Amino acid sequence: MSLPTVEIDSMPTCSDCNEAKRFFQEHHIPYKDYNCEEDPKYAEEVQKLTGKQIIPTIKIDDHIFVGFSADVEVIKKPLKANA
């Protein structure tokens, strides 16, 4: 099976964002990080995509997740489907 496409909109000072990135690294899941602090266009894209300005916003293939810690078990499901 192929690896999922994982993208995360984050900020360096966000603990939930850092926890999500650490999770992906520890599980050898490649991801693309979009730093909303470095480039405000990413924050605008989060607003358009979710209607909210909450990070991390995680995209796994066709699935969108807002936040990480509270939803980690739900986030694992599309990852397992591709394993």
N, CA, C and O atoms as a GROMACS GRO file, in nm:
protein
  332
    1MET      N    1   0.085  -0.119   0.000
    1MET     CA    2   0.000   0.000   0.000
    1MET      C    3   0.089   0.124   0.000
    1MET      O    4   0.205   0.119   0.041
    2SER      N    5   0.033   0.234  -0.046
    2SER     CA    6   0.111   0.357  -0.055
    2SER      C    7   0.095   0.440   0.072
    2SER      O    8  -0.002   0.426   0.147
    3LEU      N    9   0.193   0.526   0.094
    3LEU     CA   10   0.186   0.616   0.208
    3LEU      C   11   0.084   0.725   0.181
    3LEU      O   12   0.067   0.767   0.066
    4PRO      N   13   0.015   0.770   0.284
    4PRO     CA   14  -0.081   0.878   0.265
    4PRO      C   15  -0.008   1.010   0.241
    4PRO      O   16   0.108   1.026   0.277
    5THR      N   17  -0.078   1.103   0.180
    5THR     CA   18  -0.027   1.238   0.166
    5THR      C   19  -0.068   1.314   0.291
    5THR      O   20  -0.187   1.328   0.320
    6VAL      N   21   0.031   1.363   0.366
    6VAL     CA   22   0.004   1.431   0.492
    6VAL      C   23   0.058   1.573   0.483
    6VAL      O   24   0.175   1.595   0.449
    7GLU      N   25  -0.029   1.669   0.514
    7GLU     CA   26   0.010   1.810   0.521
    7GLU      C   27  -0.038   1.865   0.654
    7GLU      O   28  -0.145   1.828   0.703
    8ILE      N   29   0.042   1.954   0.712
    8ILE     CA   30   0.004   2.014   0.838
    8ILE      C   31   0.030   2.165   0.832
    8ILE      O   32   0.138   2.210   0.797
    9ASP      N   33  -0.073   2.239   0.868
    9ASP     CA   34  -0.060   2.384   0.885
    9ASP      C   35  -0.030   2.406   1.032
    9ASP      O   36  -0.105   2.362   1.118
   10SER      N   37   0.080   2.475   1.060
   10SER     CA   38   0.126   2.484   1.198
   10SER      C   39   0.195   2.617   1.226
   10SER      O   40   0.210   2.702   1.138
   11MET      N   41   0.236   2.631   1.351
   11MET     CA   42   0.321   2.742   1.396
   11MET      C   43   0.426   2.681   1.490
   11MET      O   44   0.395   2.588   1.565
   12PRO      N   45   0.548   2.734   1.487
   12PRO     CA   46   0.655   2.676   1.569
   12PRO      C   47   0.627   2.680   1.719
   12PRO      O   48   0.678   2.595   1.793
   13THR      N   49   0.548   2.775   1.766
   13THR     CA   50   0.521   2.789   1.909
   13THR      C   51   0.400   2.709   1.956
   13THR      O   52   0.365   2.714   2.074
   14CYS      N   53   0.337   2.637   1.867
   14CYS     CA   54   0.215   2.561   1.899
   14CYS      C   55   0.253   2.422   1.950
   14CYS      O   56   0.309   2.342   1.874
   15SER      N   57   0.223   2.392   2.074
   15SER     CA   58   0.260   2.261   2.130
   15SER      C   59   0.185   2.146   2.063
   15SER      O   60   0.242   2.040   2.042
   16ASP      N   61   0.058   2.167   2.029
   16ASP     CA   62  -0.018   2.062   1.961
   16ASP      C   63   0.039   2.035   1.822
   16ASP      O   64   0.044   1.921   1.776
   17CYS      N   65   0.083   2.141   1.755
   17CYS     CA   66   0.146   2.127   1.623
   17CYS      C   67   0.275   2.045   1.635
   17CYS      O   68   0.299   1.954   1.557
   18ASN      N   69   0.356   2.080   1.734
   18ASN     CA   70   0.482   2.010   1.754
   18ASN      C   71   0.460   1.865   1.792
   18ASN      O   72   0.536   1.777   1.751
   19GLU      N   73   0.356   1.838   1.869
   19GLU     CA   74   0.323   1.701   1.905
   19GLU      C   75   0.283   1.621   1.780
   19GLU      O   76   0.322   1.506   1.765
   20ALA      N   77   0.204   1.682   1.692
   20ALA     CA   78   0.162   1.615   1.569
   20ALA      C   79   0.283   1.583   1.481
   20ALA      O   80   0.295   1.472   1.429
   21LYS      N   81   0.371   1.680   1.464
   21LYS     CA   82   0.490   1.658   1.380
   21LYS      C   83   0.580   1.550   1.440
   21LYS      O   84   0.635   1.467   1.368
   22ARG      N   85   0.594   1.551   1.572
   22ARG     CA   86   0.674   1.448   1.640
   22ARG      C   87   0.612   1.310   1.616
   22ARG      O   88   0.684   1.213   1.592
   23PHE      N   89   0.479   1.301   1.624
   23PHE     CA   90   0.408   1.175   1.599
   23PHE      C   91   0.439   1.123   1.458
   23PHE      O   92   0.472   1.006   1.441
   24PHE      N   93   0.427   1.211   1.358
   24PHE     CA   94   0.453   1.169   1.220
   24PHE      C   95   0.599   1.125   1.203
   24PHE      O   96   0.627   1.027   1.135
   25GLN      N   97   0.691   1.198   1.264
   25GLN     CA   98   0.833   1.163   1.254
   25GLN      C   99   0.859   1.027   1.320
   25GLN      O  100   0.927   0.942   1.263
   26GLU      N  101   0.806   1.007   1.440
   26GLU     CA  102   0.828   0.881   1.512
   26GLU      C  103   0.771   0.760   1.439
   26GLU      O  104   0.822   0.649   1.452
   27HIS      N  105   0.664   0.783   1.361
   27HIS     CA  106   0.601   0.674   1.287
   27HIS      C  107   0.647   0.670   1.141
   27HIS      O  108   0.590   0.598   1.058
   28HIS      N  109   0.751   0.749   1.109
   28HIS     CA  110   0.811   0.750   0.976
   28HIS      C  111   0.708   0.782   0.867
   28HIS      O  112   0.707   0.721   0.761
   29ILE      N  113   0.623   0.879   0.897
   29ILE     CA  114   0.521   0.923   0.803
   29ILE      C  115   0.565   1.058   0.747
   29ILE      O  116   0.567   1.157   0.820
   30PRO      N  117   0.601   1.063   0.620
   30PRO     CA  118   0.643   1.192   0.564
   30PRO      C  119   0.526   1.290   0.562
   30PRO      O  120   0.411   1.253   0.538
   31TYR      N  121   0.559   1.416   0.586
   31TYR     CA  122   0.455   1.520   0.585
   31TYR      C  123   0.515   1.649   0.534
   31TYR      O  124   0.636   1.670   0.538
   32LYS      N  125   0.428   1.735   0.486
   32LYS     CA  126   0.467   1.869   0.441
   32LYS      C  127   0.414   1.966   0.545
   32LYS      O  128   0.295   1.966   0.577
   33ASP      N  129   0.503   2.049   0.598
   33ASP     CA  130   0.467   2.145   0.701
   33ASP      C  131   0.452   2.284   0.639
   33ASP      O  132   0.542   2.332   0.570
   34TYR      N  133   0.338   2.346   0.663
   34TYR     CA  134   0.312   2.482   0.617
   34TYR      C  135   0.308   2.573   0.739
   34TYR      O  136   0.214   2.569   0.817
   35ASN      N  137   0.411   2.655   0.754
   35ASN     CA  138   0.427   2.742   0.870
   35ASN      C  139   0.342   2.868   0.854
   35ASN      O  140   0.375   2.956   0.774
   36CYS      N  141   0.233   2.876   0.929
   36CYS     CA  142   0.140   2.988   0.920
   36CYS      C  143   0.199   3.118   0.975
   36CYS      O  144   0.154   3.227   0.940
   37GLU      N  145   0.300   3.106   1.060
   37GLU     CA  146   0.365   3.224   1.115
   37GLU      C  147   0.459   3.286   1.011
   37GLU      O  148   0.469   3.408   1.000
   38GLU      N  149   0.526   3.200   0.937
   38GLU     CA  150   0.621   3.245   0.835
   38GLU      C  151   0.550   3.303   0.714
   38GLU      O  152   0.596   3.401   0.654
   39ASP      N  153   0.438   3.243   0.678
   39ASP     CA  154   0.366   3.287   0.558
   39ASP      C  155   0.216   3.291   0.587
   39ASP      O  156   0.150   3.187   0.596
   40PRO      N  157   0.161   3.413   0.603
   40PRO     CA  158   0.019   3.428   0.637
   40PRO      C  159  -0.078   3.366   0.536
   40PRO      O  160  -0.194   3.342   0.569
   41LYS      N  161  -0.032   3.339   0.414
   41LYS     CA  162  -0.124   3.278   0.316
   41LYS      C  163  -0.169   3.140   0.363
   41LYS      O  164  -0.280   3.097   0.330
   42TYR      N  165  -0.085   3.072   0.440
   42TYR     CA  166  -0.126   2.940   0.491
   42TYR      C  167  -0.237   2.955   0.594
   42TYR      O  168  -0.329   2.873   0.598
   43ALA      N  169  -0.229   3.058   0.676
   43ALA     CA  170  -0.336   3.083   0.774
   43ALA      C  171  -0.467   3.115   0.701
   43ALA      O  172  -0.574   3.073   0.744
   44GLU      N  173  -0.457   3.189   0.592
   44GLU     CA  174  -0.576   3.220   0.511
   44GLU      C  175  -0.635   3.093   0.451
   44GLU      O  176  -0.757   3.077   0.446
   45GLU      N  177  -0.550   3.002   0.407
   45GLU     CA  178  -0.597   2.876   0.351
   45GLU      C  179  -0.668   2.791   0.456
   45GLU      O  180  -0.767   2.725   0.426
   46VAL      N  181  -0.616   2.793   0.580
   46VAL     CA  182  -0.682   2.721   0.690
   46VAL      C  183  -0.822   2.776   0.710
   46VAL      O  184  -0.918   2.700   0.724
   47GLN      N  185  -0.835   2.908   0.711
   47GLN     CA  186  -0.965   2.974   0.730
   47GLN      C  187  -1.061   2.933   0.618
   47GLN      O  188  -1.177   2.900   0.646
   48LYS      N  189  -1.015   2.933   0.494
   48LYS     CA  190  -1.100   2.895   0.381
   48LYS      C  191  -1.139   2.748   0.388
   48LYS      O  192  -1.253   2.712   0.359
   49LEU      N  193  -1.045   2.663   0.427
   49LEU     CA  194  -1.067   2.519   0.429
   49LEU      C  195  -1.160   2.475   0.542
   49LEU      O  196  -1.246   2.389   0.521
   50THR      N  197  -1.143   2.534   0.660
   50THR     CA  198  -1.216   2.487   0.778
   50THR      C  199  -1.318   2.585   0.833
   50THR      O  200  -1.404   2.548   0.912
   51GLY      N  201  -1.309   2.711   0.790
   51GLY     CA  202  -1.397   2.814   0.846
   51GLY      C  203  -1.349   2.859   0.984
   51GLY      O  204  -1.418   2.933   1.054
   52LYS      N  205  -1.230   2.813   1.023
   52LYS     CA  206  -1.173   2.845   1.154
   52LYS      C  207  -1.027   2.884   1.136
   52LYS      O  208  -0.967   2.861   1.031
   53GLN      N  209  -0.973   2.943   1.240
   53GLN     CA  210  -0.830   2.973   1.240
   53GLN      C  211  -0.764   2.894   1.352
   53GLN      O  212  -0.707   2.951   1.445
   54ILE      N  213  -0.773   2.764   1.343
   54ILE     CA  214  -0.720   2.676   1.447
   54ILE      C  215  -0.610   2.590   1.386
   54ILE      O  216  -0.626   2.532   1.278
   55ILE      N  217  -0.500   2.583   1.456
   55ILE     CA  218  -0.390   2.497   1.415
   55ILE      C  219  -0.361   2.398   1.526
   55ILE      O  220  -0.389   2.428   1.642
   56PRO      N  221  -0.306   2.285   1.497
   56PRO     CA  222  -0.274   2.242   1.362
   56PRO      C  223  -0.399   2.204   1.284
   56PRO      O  224  -0.497   2.153   1.340
   57THR      N  225  -0.395   2.228   1.157
   57THR     CA  226  -0.493   2.173   1.065
   57THR      C  227  -0.417   2.068   0.985
   57THR      O  228  -0.317   2.099   0.919
   58ILE      N  229  -0.464   1.946   0.991
   58ILE     CA  230  -0.394   1.833   0.931
   58ILE      C  231  -0.478   1.775   0.818
   58ILE      O  232  -0.596   1.746   0.835
   59LYS      N  233  -0.414   1.760   0.703
   59LYS     CA  234  -0.480   1.701   0.587
   59LYS      C  235  -0.412   1.567   0.560
   59LYS      O  236  -0.292   1.562   0.536
   60ILE      N  237  -0.490   1.461   0.563
   60ILE     CA  238  -0.440   1.327   0.530
   60ILE      C  239  -0.526   1.277   0.415
   60ILE      O  240  -0.642   1.240   0.433
   61ASP      N  241  -0.467   1.278   0.297
   61ASP     CA  242  -0.540   1.248   0.174
   61ASP      C  243  -0.666   1.336   0.170
   61ASP      O  244  -0.653   1.458   0.162
   62ASP      N  245  -0.786   1.278   0.174
   62ASP     CA  246  -0.910   1.357   0.165
   62ASP      C  247  -0.967   1.395   0.301
   62ASP      O  248  -1.074   1.456   0.307
   63HIS      N  249  -0.899   1.362   0.408
   63HIS     CA  250  -0.949   1.386   0.543
   63HIS      C  251  -0.887   1.514   0.601
   63HIS      O  252  -0.767   1.540   0.584
   64ILE      N  253  -0.970   1.594   0.668
   64ILE     CA  254  -0.924   1.717   0.732
   64ILE      C  255  -0.947   1.705   0.882
   64ILE      O  256  -1.055   1.667   0.926
   65PHE      N  257  -0.844   1.738   0.959
   65PHE     CA  258  -0.852   1.735   1.105
   65PHE      C  259  -0.806   1.868   1.161
   65PHE      O  260  -0.705   1.922   1.117
   66VAL      N  261  -0.880   1.919   1.257
   66VAL     CA  262  -0.844   2.043   1.324
   66VAL      C  263  -0.802   2.006   1.465
   66VAL      O  264  -0.883   1.954   1.542
   67GLY      N  265  -0.677   2.033   1.497
   67GLY     CA  266  -0.624   1.992   1.626
   67GLY      C  267  -0.556   1.857   1.613
   67GLY      O  268  -0.563   1.793   1.509
   68PHE      N  269  -0.491   1.815   1.723
   68PHE     CA  270  -0.424   1.686   1.717
   68PHE      C  271  -0.448   1.603   1.843
   68PHE      O  272  -0.504   1.494   1.833
   69SER      N  273  -0.408   1.651   1.958
   69SER     CA  274  -0.409   1.570   2.080
   69SER      C  275  -0.544   1.506   2.110
   69SER      O  276  -0.550   1.388   2.141
   70ALA      N  277  -0.651   1.583   2.100
   70ALA     CA  278  -0.784   1.531   2.133
   70ALA      C  279  -0.832   1.430   2.029
   70ALA      O  280  -0.918   1.347   2.060
   71ASP      N  281  -0.778   1.435   1.907
   71ASP     CA  282  -0.828   1.351   1.798
   71ASP      C  283  -0.725   1.252   1.746
   71ASP      O  284  -0.742   1.198   1.637
   72VAL      N  285  -0.620   1.226   1.822
   72VAL     CA  286  -0.511   1.142   1.771
   72VAL      C  287  -0.560   1.004   1.727
   72VAL      O  288  -0.512   0.953   1.626
   73GLU      N  289  -0.653   0.944   1.798
   73GLU     CA  290  -0.704   0.812   1.758
   73GLU      C  291  -0.781   0.819   1.627
   73GLU      O  292  -0.772   0.728   1.545
   74VAL      N  293  -0.856   0.925   1.606
   74VAL     CA  294  -0.930   0.943   1.481
   74VAL      C  295  -0.833   0.970   1.366
   74VAL      O  296  -0.854   0.922   1.254
   75ILE      N  297  -0.728   1.045   1.394
   75ILE     CA  298  -0.628   1.078   1.292
   75ILE      C  299  -0.554   0.952   1.247
   75ILE      O  300  -0.514   0.943   1.131
   76LYS      N  301  -0.536   0.857   1.336
   76LYS     CA  302  -0.464   0.734   1.301
   76LYS      C  303  -0.539   0.649   1.198
   76LYS      O  304  -0.476   0.574   1.123
   77LYS      N  305  -0.672   0.659   1.192
   77LYS     CA  306  -0.751   0.573   1.105
   77LYS      C  307  -0.714   0.584   0.956
   77LYS      O  308  -0.690   0.481   0.894
   78PRO      N  309  -0.709   0.705   0.897
   78PRO     CA  310  -0.672   0.708   0.756
   78PRO      C  311  -0.526   0.669   0.733
   78PRO      O  312  -0.490   0.626   0.623
   79LEU      N  313  -0.443   0.684   0.835
   79LEU     CA  314  -0.304   0.641   0.822
   79LEU      C  315  -0.296   0.489   0.815
   79LEU      O  316  -0.220   0.433   0.736
   80LYS      N  317  -0.374   0.422   0.898
   80LYS     CA  318  -0.376   0.275   0.899
   80LYS      C  319  -0.436   0.219   0.770
   80LYS      O  320  -0.394   0.113   0.723
   81ALA      N  321  -0.531   0.289   0.715
   81ALA     CA  322  -0.595   0.242   0.591
   81ALA      C  323  -0.495   0.234   0.478
   81ALA      O  324  -0.512   0.154   0.385
   82ASN      N  325  -0.390   0.316   0.484
   82ASN     CA  326  -0.289   0.316   0.379
   82ASN      C  327  -0.169   0.228   0.413
   82ASN      O  328  -0.080   0.211   0.330
   83ALA      N  329  -0.168   0.173   0.534
   83ALA     CA  330  -0.050   0.096   0.576
   83ALA      C  331  -0.044  -0.040   0.510
   83ALA      O  332   0.049  -0.116   0.535
   0.00000   0.00000   0.00000
